Amino acid sequence: MPIDALRTPDDRFAQLVAWPYEPRYAEGLPGFEGLRAHYIDEGPRDSPQTFLCLHGEPSWAYLFRRMIPVFLESGARVVAPDFFGFGRSDKPTSQAVYTFAFHRDYLLRLTERLNLQRVTLVVQDWGGLLGLTLPVDPSFRARLSRLLIMNTALMVGEPLSDGYIQWRDYVRATPDLPVGKVIQGITRHLTADEISAYDAPFPDMRFKAGARAFPELVMVRPDMEGVEVSLQAKEFWSKQWIGQSFMAWGLADPALGSMMEKTRSIIRGCPAPMLLQGGGHFLQEWGEPIARQALKAFGDV
């Protein structure tokens, strides 16, 4: 049965600041027929490194605009998709459509469509809750080379912080989520144009079902969807992972900041993190020095 979805008009993205990238679209992905997914794909296709940048809630690929130029300077390819329900991707109108498997399967199908190789997985927030489980799939595992991780976690059915509970309850009570103001509230240095860019995907509350759904999907109970594959991912990262890792930790994040040491302990061989005292939840907004330090640690510069 076709999925009822909305498509944000292109003119909503006409005045984006610091975002010169051509929009690209994937249509007809297996299991997602009738839906159009947006991503950017910059840099040489035959680069020895591909940075796959996965955003979280309630942002979109625009969140990586401070990191993408640094990755491109190194000669890398950069792919940054929008989850369905976010950015320039189509937005199913029913909150029930958005499940852990829906988002995870989309990432697997998109990486297959683009045939990404030598992937440096760059994750934060839901980009990590989902992205860190991708190597459980053998086809993605064969594509994976390195990990750059920021303020996220593997959720395996255990309770989260009071910060998460407050966020979930706020979203429940605020169906017309003021996305730009939410991001500005914990990222004080944003300009008015940047706040507008975060609001751009959402002309009205009908477009926000995905943003309302994500907080409800966080696996805080052992019976929730996503726990089983997350436990398998934990086994992979702790016992099988042999690639390079780089962690940046924003210490001013009330939702996931307190979990980063535990997350680091799961990732085999993960070195001491880069600590950002004022870095908040949307750590990519402090992203240029993070990207440069990561490239240095990886040996790309």
C-alpha positions in Angstrom: 0.0 0.0 0.0 1.4 3.4 -0.9 2.6 5.6 2.0 0.9 9.0 2.2 3.6 11.6 2.4 4.2 15.3 1.9 7.1 16.9 0.0 8.5 20.2 1.2 8.4 22.8 -1.6 11.8 23.6 -3.1 11.4 27.3 -2.5 11.6 26.6 1.3 15.4 25.9 0.7 16.1 28.8 -1.7 18.0 31.0 0.8 20.1 28.5 2.7 23.2 30.0 4.2 26.6 28.2 3.9 24.9 25.3 1.9 26.0 25.4 -1.7 25.5 21.7 -2.4 23.3 20.3 -5.2 20.4 18.3 -3.9 20.3 14.7 -5.1 17.4 12.3 -4.8 16.9 8.5 -4.6 13.6 7.2 -5.7 12.2 3.6 -5.8 14.5 2.2 -3.1 13.4 -1.3 -2.3 10.7 -1.2 0.3 10.3 2.6 -0.1 8.6 2.7 -3.5 6.8 6.0 -4.0 9.0 7.9 -1.6 11.8 10.3 -2.6 14.9 10.5 -0.3 17.3 13.5 -0.4 21.1 13.4 0.0 24.1 15.4 -1.0 27.0 13.7 -2.7 30.2 15.8 -3.0 33.8 15.1 -3.9 35.4 12.5 -6.2 33.5 9.2 -6.5 36.8 7.3 -6.6 38.2 8.9 -3.4 40.0 6.6 -1.0 37.6 7.8 1.7 33.9 8.4 1.8 32.4 10.2 4.8 28.8 9.1 5.4 27.3 11.8 7.7 24.1 10.8 9.6 22.1 13.5 11.3 19.7 13.1 14.2 16.5 14.7 15.6 15.0 17.1 14.6 17.8 18.3 12.3 18.8 17.4 8.7 22.0 17.2 6.6 22.4 20.9 7.0 23.8 20.2 10.5 27.1 19.0 8.9 27.8 22.3 7.0 30.7 23.2 9.3 32.3 19.7 8.8 31.7 19.0 5.1 34.1 21.6 3.7 36.9 20.2 5.9 36.3 16.7 4.7 36.2 17.9 1.1 39.5 19.7 1.5 41.1 16.4 2.3 40.0 15.0 -1.1 37.3 12.8 0.3 33.8 12.0 -0.9 31.0 13.2 1.4 27.5 11.8 1.4 24.9 13.3 3.8 21.4 11.9 3.5 18.2 13.2 5.1 16.1 10.6 7.0 12.5 10.4 5.7 10.5 13.0 7.7 13.4 15.4 7.7 15.2 17.9 5.4 14.4 17.6 1.8 13.3 13.9 2.0 9.6 13.0 1.8 7.6 13.1 5.0 5.1 10.4 5.7 2.1 11.9 7.4 1.4 9.1 9.8 3.6 8.9 12.9 3.0 5.1 12.9 5.1 4.8 9.7 8.2 5.9 11.5 9.8 2.8 13.2 13.4 1.9 14.0 13.4 -0.7 11.1 11.9 1.9 8.7 14.8 4.3 9.2 17.5 1.6 9.4 16.4 -0.2 6.3 16.4 3.1 4.4 20.0 3.7 5.3 21.0 0.2 4.2 19.1 0.5 0.9 20.6 4.0 0.2 24.2 2.9 0.8 23.6 -0.1 -1.5 22.1 2.2 -4.2 25.1 4.5 -4.0 27.5 1.6 -3.7 29.5 3.4 -1.0 32.9 2.0 -0.3 35.6 2.8 2.3 33.1 4.5 4.5 34.0 6.7 7.5 30.7 6.5 9.4 30.0 9.9 11.0 27.2 9.8 13.6 25.4 11.9 16.2 22.1 11.5 18.1 19.8 9.2 16.1 22.4 9.0 13.4 24.3 6.9 15.9 21.4 5.0 17.4 20.6 3.8 13.9 24.0 4.1 12.2 26.0 2.1 14.8 23.7 -0.9 14.1 24.4 -0.9 10.3 27.5 -3.1 10.6 25.3 -6.0 11.8 24.4 -6.2 8.1 27.3 -8.0 6.3 27.0 -5.9 3.2 27.4 -2.7 5.1 30.2 -4.1 7.3 32.2 -4.8 4.1 31.9 -1.1 3.2 32.9 0.3 6.6 36.4 1.6 7.2 36.4 4.1 10.1 34.1 5.7 12.8 33.7 9.3 13.8 31.3 9.5 16.7 29.7 12.4 18.5 27.2 12.6 21.3 25.2 9.4 20.7 24.7 5.9 22.1 23.8 2.4 21.4 20.4 1.9 23.1 19.9 -1.6 24.4 16.7 -1.3 26.4 18.0 0.6 29.5 16.6 3.8 30.9 18.0 7.2 29.8 18.6 10.4 31.6 16.1 12.9 32.9 17.1 15.1 30.0 15.7 12.6 27.6 12.5 12.2 29.6 12.0 15.9 29.6 12.6 16.1 25.8 10.1 13.2 25.1 7.4 14.8 27.3 7.9 18.2 25.7 7.5 16.7 22.2 4.4 14.8 23.3 2.9 18.1 24.5 4.0 20.1 21.5 2.8 18.6 18.2 3.8 21.7 16.3 7.4 21.4 17.4 9.2 24.7 16.9 12.3 23.1 15.4 14.5 26.1 14.8 13.9 27.5 18.3 14.6 24.1 19.9 17.9 23.9 18.2 18.7 27.5 18.9 17.9 27.0 22.6 20.9 24.7 23.1 23.1 26.2 20.3 23.2 29.8 21.2 25.6 31.0 18.5 23.2 30.3 15.6 22.2 33.2 13.4 18.7 33.9 12.3 19.4 32.6 8.8 20.7 29.3 10.3 17.6 29.0 12.5 15.5 29.5 9.4 17.4 26.7 7.6 16.4 24.3 10.4 12.8 25.4 10.1 12.8 25.1 6.3 11.8 21.5 6.0 8.6 22.0 8.0 6.0 24.5 6.5 3.5 23.4 9.1 2.8 20.8 11.7 1.6 18.3 9.1 5.2 17.8 8.0 6.5 17.1 11.6 5.3 13.5 12.1 8.8 12.2 11.9 10.1 14.8 14.4 7.3 13.8 16.8 8.0 10.1 16.4 11.8 9.9 17.1 11.6 10.5 20.9 9.1 7.7 21.2 11.4 5.2 19.4 14.4 5.5 21.8 14.9 2.0 23.1 14.6 2.5 26.9 12.8 -0.8 27.5 14.2 -4.3 26.6 11.0 -5.2 24.6 11.3 -2.3 22.2 12.1 -2.6 18.5 15.8 -2.1 17.8 17.1 -3.6 21.0 18.0 -6.9 19.5 20.0 -5.5 16.6 21.6 -3.0 19.0 22.8 -5.8 21.2 24.3 -7.5 18.1 25.9 -4.2 17.2 27.4 -3.9 20.7 29.0 -7.3 20.2 30.4 -6.2 16.9 31.9 -2.9 18.1 33.3 -4.4 21.3 34.8 -7.6 19.9 35.1 -7.5 16.1 35.8 -3.9 15.2 39.4 -3.3 14.1 39.1 0.0 12.3 40.1 3.5 13.4 37.8 5.5 15.7 37.6 9.1 16.7 35.2 10.4 19.4 34.2 14.0 20.1 32.3 14.6 23.3 30.2 17.8 23.9 30.1 18.1 27.6 27.2 20.5 27.7 24.7 18.0 26.4 22.0 17.1 29.0 20.5 14.3 26.9 23.4 12.1 25.8 26.6 13.8 27.1 26.6 11.7 30.2 26.5 8.5 28.2 29.7 9.1 26.1 32.1 7.3 28.4 29.9 4.2 28.4 29.7 4.5 24.6 33.4 4.7 24.3 33.9 1.6 26.4 31.9 -0.3 23.9 34.0 0.6 20.9 37.1 -1.5 20.7 40.3 0.5 20.6 38.5 3.9 20.8 41.1 6.5 21.9 40.5 9.2 24.5 37.8 11.6 23.2 38.2 15.2 22.1 36.4 17.1 24.8 34.4 20.3 24.0 33.5 22.0 27.3 30.8 24.2 25.7 29.8 21.7 23.1 26.1 21.0 23.2 23.9 18.2 21.8 24.1 19.4 18.2 27.9 19.0 18.3 28.3 19.4 14.5 27.6 23.1 15.2 31.1 23.1 16.7 32.2 20.9 13.8 35.1 22.5 12.0 37.8 21.8 14.7 36.3 18.4 15.3 36.6 17.5 11.6 40.2 18.8 11.4 41.2 16.9 14.5 39.6 13.7 13.2 41.4 14.0 9.9 44.7 14.5 11.8 44.0 11.5 13.9 43.1 9.3 10.9 46.2 10.4 9.1 44.4 12.1 6.3 46.4 15.4 6.6 
